[in-house]
Amino acid sequence: MKRCCLVAVGDELLDGRVTDTNTDYLARKLSSRGWDIVFRLTVGDRMELLAETVSWVCRRSDLVVITGGLGPTEDDLTREAVSRALNRPLRRDGEMEARLRSYFSALGREMSPSNARQADLLDGADWIGPRLGTAPGQWLEHDGVIVVLLPGVPRELTDMMEKDVLPRLEARFPGAGLAVGRLLVAARPESEVGEVVSAALKTMEGLQVSYRALTGQIEIRVASRDEEKVSEAVRRLREALGLWVVAQGEESMEEVLGRELRSRGLTLAVAESCTGGMVGERITGVPGSSDYFRGGLVAYTYEAKERLLGVDRGLLRRKGAVNEEVAKAMAEGVRERFGADLGLSVTGVAGPGGGGEREPVGTVAFGLADVEETLAMKYRLPGDRDTVRRFAASIALAMVIFRLRGVRVEEVR
Amino acid sequence: MKRCCLVAVGDELLDGRVTDTNTDYLARKLSSRGWDIVFRLTVGDRMELLAETVSWVCRRSDLVVITGGLGPTEDDLTREAVSRALNRPLRRDGEMEARLRSYFSALGREMSPSNARQADLLDGADWIGPRLGTAPGQWLEHDGVIVVLLPGVPRELTDMMEKDVLPRLEARFPGAGLAVGRLLVAARPESEVGEVVSAALKTMEGLQVSYRALTGQIEIRVASRDEEKVSEAVRRLREALGLWVVAQGEESMEEVLGRELRSRGLTLAVAESCTGGMVGERITGVPGSSDYFRGGLVAYTYEAKERLLGVDRGLLRRKGAVNEEVAKAMAEGVRERFGADLGLSVTGVAGPGGGGEREPVGTVAFGLADVEETLAMKYRLPGDRDTVRRFAASIALAMVIFRLRGVRVEEVR
């Protein structure tokens, strides 16, 4: 496998206040095409350290992608540092300079002299873009290593990767790409999923399998150079995991939920307690969700559960708010009040306070009401407040997906 | 300034599927104490590359913190790689081995032979922990460089940093720390805040000032070796920014909101449209929020706004859902239905669809009702669906904070 190293340049990335999203993006794009990412490095705007870094990584990689430090200010040192590290002079390119100048005059502004530095090209390099900003990238081949310089502004970088760098890499290394399959499983422990996956794929060789535990969801990825092998693995996994697969390909659980509701012409309303609005927020994060989402009620008190959702006061007094009966009453109440086809409910103890009275922290009950019946279940979820809430929201969404596919909750547990 | 380098170890961190949060945490902790972070590096589980990396960074730093690769499996190479890079043998420590064994037996399990590898100590190093897991860290001083090995599990790492590493660094380099002041400003454009800050601090020298734009909030940090200078800068900024400061120190806006409501014995209920539950979710992310949060209603349709919040049908027909009148009616409706002291509302067009009919994408109206009066305002927010929603949620929370401090919305705009 060809080795790749990613270098992000900028003081603002070092001290933890600005999060570098570019490198994650580049890593995903390149590793899914078969590049072996061996290093990720972040360096500040210091000439000597930057030049040392470039020469160090160039001795250990087939491809080096350097992002940031291509702007017009004196802090933008990437061009000069690469020039020093690889001993390749920079030359001002009159054509690019004119192009930048006309860009500024189109905006009714005059180009400052410092912007002309962006027209300095490494000896032997080609320009990449720019289509969106004023920072062109550069592509250089040096002693068998491809060195790519890209601007740090995410949308400029993405544009150049998609339109210039990835096609050119594909042309240089045809068929280097990996085929990748992805499945999303919900509401099941990771250890159990791991066993099912191992058993299903145990006779298949030359397949990379990886897991990523999201809260309440597990992403399974299978990759291989052989596209048919990936299809076969995905087929086996779907069969083995059955009901548990909530999404496939690049879809999110929220998108699948929306698609399944829309295709059946059904609407949904949500009653939440411990998740405080998170279920609604996730559902409405999908554009067009107003087609199937009627709304929600966050009933954080006994009184709200009783007055606004019609949960029986005696029941709340007797059994507290975290149990299947209350979850059912909340689901039925919100379904009726919003005039929705499906009513979903979540009620639990996210902690750190509030546990122990009747139910320990992490106990969450779920309800789902439709025209035929109302189902409910109770889980004990691990983790801190935030984890319990996110876990509960994922299970709630999965519960609706399972139900739409005709699976009873009891079968799913 | 003393130089520090952070190295994260693990294949799972390289390809962009698992986000490394440890390094951001370490960078914030160390840079706020005056350490100059010069490199951040991520390396996979490969002996040769890892050892080369360690020896490379040790030649360029006064402190190297290496996280991950301290587990019991064969993939956990950090101990061995550091041993090779610095030419320091590993020795099995019988005392630590016995301690790990008793940890397992307390859980009713037998320690596997591979776990004993976690008791291998670098020659000349001290143990750090473990208090939470089975992976002890190590502290080594080598040729004037401090090398710290920490486990990759975030809560184990945080525990060791707070209780062992930071105190020991402080003892070794007393007064190396920077004083840092932090203010959070909401609902105001970054450019405007920048101008106010520059003017307020223009006569002060030797102060590091930095901004971080969160969606709808701007974090301002001032840092200096001189603690009094930081206090003076914070005082000036509070005066210049006045009403706009929603939080100070390490508090979040949600925490301030909770504190201000609790201290006044007031309760809040929220009616949301485009934010879909995000406002409630943020409020209830704070432990103990049930003391002041009554609940919320997500009214995603005209019908829900009318039936469940009592918004006038004729008004919705005539003027649509995104205007001050509807926002006021929603705020009053939710206040009344939940029996809360304050009713807050958000109604807008987050896009990408739904704009243009009456209001363009990004238009959001806010309402706030209390016992005296109901206020409303309308904003035009930039960005995509997710950005508009997060921006709107921040403004809504800020609106409550401003009101509790006796500021009328009109003064705030």
Interface residues (C-beta under 8 A of the other chain):
Chain A: L13 L14 D15 G16 R17 V18 T19 T23 D24 Y25 L26 A27 R28 S31 I37 V38 F39 R40 L41 T42 V43 G44 R46 L49 E52 T53 W56 R60 S210 R212 E219 R221 V270 E272 C274 T275 G276 G277 M278 V279 G280 E281 I283 T284 G285 P287 G288 S289 S290 F293 R294 G295 G296 L297 V298 A299 Y300 T301 E303 A304 R307 L308 R337 F338 G339 G351 P352 G353 G354 R385 D386 R389
Chain B: E12 L13 L14 D15 G16 R17 V18 T19 T23 D24 Y25 L26 A27 R28 S31 I37 V38 F39 R40 L41 T42 V43 G44 R46 L49 E52 T53 W56 R60 S210 R212 E219 R221 V270 E272 C274 T275 G276 G277 M278 V279 G280 E281 I283 T284 G285 P287 G288 S289 S290 F293 R294 G295 G296 L297 V298 A299 Y300 T301 E303 A304 R307 L308 R337 F338 G339 G351 P352 G353 G354 R385 D386 R389
